[in-house]
Amino acid sequence: MNFEDINFPLYRKYKNSKSYFKIINPLLFEEIQVIGTKRVVHLTEAKLYPEQLFIADLIRDYKNMADEITESEYLDALKTIF
């Protein structure tokens, strides 16, 4: 997978607004999970092929599962944690 033409980071959120993603590079992303009224942040390094495919889908083929968001929207979701 060639991602040389992409300027990282990219931001996405699931259509149900239960997860927000900051895609740092093709092998690393940060996720804010919304669980009830709580929010949890995870940093995931894609070491396994399925994880790499998941990130590739969030980068290129995300429109069925997620929406593109701005950095500001992501940071607003992050502010509710800290």
N, C-alpha and C positions, 0 to 999 in steps of 0.2 A: 504494500500500500504506500502510495507516494503522497505525502502531505506537505511537500516543499512550498506549495503556493498558498499556504494558509498561515495567517498571522494569529498566533496564539497569545493569550488565552481566548477560548470561546466559552460562551455561557448558554446553558439550556435548562429547561425545567420540564418535568413530566406534565402532560396535559391536565392531570388531576392535582397538580401543585403539591404533590407529596415528596418530591425530591428536586433539588436544584443542583446543577453541575457547573463546575469551573474546570474546563478541560485545559490543562496546563501545557501538555504536549501529547503526542500520540500514545504515550505509555504511562501517563500520569494524570489523574483527575481528583478533584476534591468534590465531595458530595455532602449536601445538607439534607438530611432526612427529616421529614415532618412526621412525628408519631404522636397523634393526639394533639396536646398543647405543647409538647416538648419538641425540641429540634436538636439533632445530633450531627456532628461533623465527622466525616471519614476522609482520609487521604488514601487513595488506592494506587499502587504501582502495578501495572499490568504485566505480570510475569508469565501468566498462562495465556495460551492462544484464545480461549473464549473471552477473557477479559480484554484482550487486544481487539477482538471483533466488536465487543460492546462499545469500546471507545470509538472505533471506526464508524460504527452506526451512529453514535452521537455526533460525530463530525460531519458525515456525508449523507446519511440516510435516516435522519431523525424525525422527519415531518409526520410520520404516522404515530410516533410515541411521545414526542416532545416538541416544545416550542423554543424558538430562539429568544433569548432575553438579553438585556443590557447588563453591563457590569454593575450599574447602579441598582438594578433590581436584585442582583445576586447579593450585593453588599447590604441591601435592606433586609434580606432574609437572614444574613449572617449577623446583623446587629441585634436581632431578637435573642441571640444566644448569649452574647457577651455584654 
